[in-house]
């Protein structure tokens, strides 16, 4: 299966929502501690080739594609900025916008898939910010978390609802029409690094933690989780619900593996891939090609493979 070598350490990988053979990777020099960053835009055909790349003065921790313009990408950068790139313009014209309000690292970005006009940024300054692509300042700042916010995720059905995952051991549910969070989920006893909504049931959310577990919650009754998925050996860095199968979840971990789960069955672990040789920190599932996975890690590699195949197979 195709593999791509990045000069820097991988941090995040996302398939394009418009083109089944296009994906982008966020990378950071020196494991993201200090140094430059680069955003790679890649093409599958059938090997992985680079379409273009954009250099940043600081590491790139996350990225998301616009849901309304096939050429727009947003990067979350270690200097706290969010940079918007337009692939239809030459590299010298990019980024088309740099939004700098966060006081610390920008760690996560997520584009609204329902209204398709706005995106969220999660930051180590303990806040989440709401933006639109054409506005130079944020629409709103959500400040309730007591520690770093690592991830924010829009609900796939409700245009105004999102969740945020924080190092304060909570996930908060927000409605942008309300003054404060509408729900606080004390989901783990350790830092929560990632969250994602089920794509078929808008009340189900998954959380991933430093405690090595993934938990699945129903926000209508969150006293006990619907499922607890154990199997990773270290912190779980990202969690992602499948866009094709209601109960399927992909995750990646500092144990260097990517795992696939079905939270509805007793033996929930349905696939484990150990192709990375350093922390696996980015994972995605293609919306356009069923079963197609991508991952990246600190080993400076990007893998794309079909579930059930060996990512390292030629």
PyMOL commands that set and color helices and strands:
alter all, ss='L'
color gray80, all
select helices_A, chain A and resi 29-32+91-93
alter helices_A, ss='H'
color red, helices_A
select strands_A, chain A and resi 3-5+9-15+22-28+37-44+48-56+60-65+72-77+81-86+97-100+106-111+118-123+128-132+140-142+149-154+161-166+171-175+183-185+192-197+204-209+214-218+227-229+236-241+248-253+258-262+269-273+280-285+292-297+301-306
alter strands_A, ss='S'
color yellow, strands_A
deselect
rebuild
show_as cartoon
